[in-house]
Structures are given as structure tokens and as C-alpha cells.
């Protein structure tokens, strides 16, 4: 192989590796995107009311699901009102749900919403894209008597 062909092949290989890495990162939402999605969800809720908003938030093919980012809404007593990744929990009280490390993520999020209005916390949860239990940083924000959150899974 001559020098020119070797350089071209090396450049092609690095380009493919770089694109693969970028593609993998594109499968995950960022913390900034999580905050932006919560803000968009609150705006949508204000403009459209709860029934329409909760239906939109729970639509797995809708505007509030993007890769592994999705909106969840809980009442202040832990009842799931909307969930972009698991409709089966809607209407259920999730206050006693524990992650694999024994943390109570719903209690944790609601405590932040009640005491601070908004903020971040972390726990483990099933990633709907990878189907693996992963660390997740979640941004929660209170709106009236409910809490909305979106989490970014850690790579």
C-alpha cells in the first residue's frame, strides 16, 4: 500500500470512528435538553390545559419524547399523572418505588419540588432506549400542585 492510499484509509477509519462516537452521543439527551423539555412542557401545560398536556406528555411518539428524554408528571402525593416512557404507571401512586440502590426517586423529586420549586437529583432507572438500568440525573420543576420532570441518562 502506498503512502497516499494508507493516509486515505487512515482518514476514512478515523472519520468512521468519529461518526460512530457522535452517533452514540446523539442517542442520549443532555442535562440542558432535559431542562429545556421541562420548560417547554410547562409552557404547553399553561396554554393547553391538563387533559391535553398530559395526553401529549404520555404519547411515546409525541413532541415530549426525544430519544431517552421524556416528561413525567406526578401529583404532590406521588400519583403518576403522565409518563412518556411507561403508560402502565399512570394513575398509580409511585411514592414507595425504589431504585436498585434503595433510593426513593419519586419522594426525592417531590421533596425538591415542594421545598425548592426546582432542582436536580440522581437515581438509577431503566433507560427506555438501551433497556438497561442506568444512572439518571433528573431535573424537576413544580407547577401549581404538580411536579414535572425530565431526566438525562448518564453514559
C-alpha angles and dihedrals in degrees: 000000000000123000095257093052091046092052092048092049092047091049091049091049093050091046091053092048092049092049091048091053092047091048091053091051090049089062090066128066119226130233090251090053090049092055091046091051092052090050090049090048092052090049091049091049092051092050100040108029130238102289095053093038096049090049090050092047091051096049106107090204096041135104094271095062117074119166104302094345119098139153123252123187126196134180115237089258093057104262114144109237099172135002127180096202106035121031090177092078096052109118093019126114105241098178093114095046111126129197121225090273092055096255120143102224097182092050090046094051094045092049090056091046092049098044105030105017092231142012150120134283137161139228140140121273139162110272107225092211102045094028087222131121105252141171110266131195109207130199113206128189130184120227115182105307098343139069125224123196144176125189133206115215115226117237 
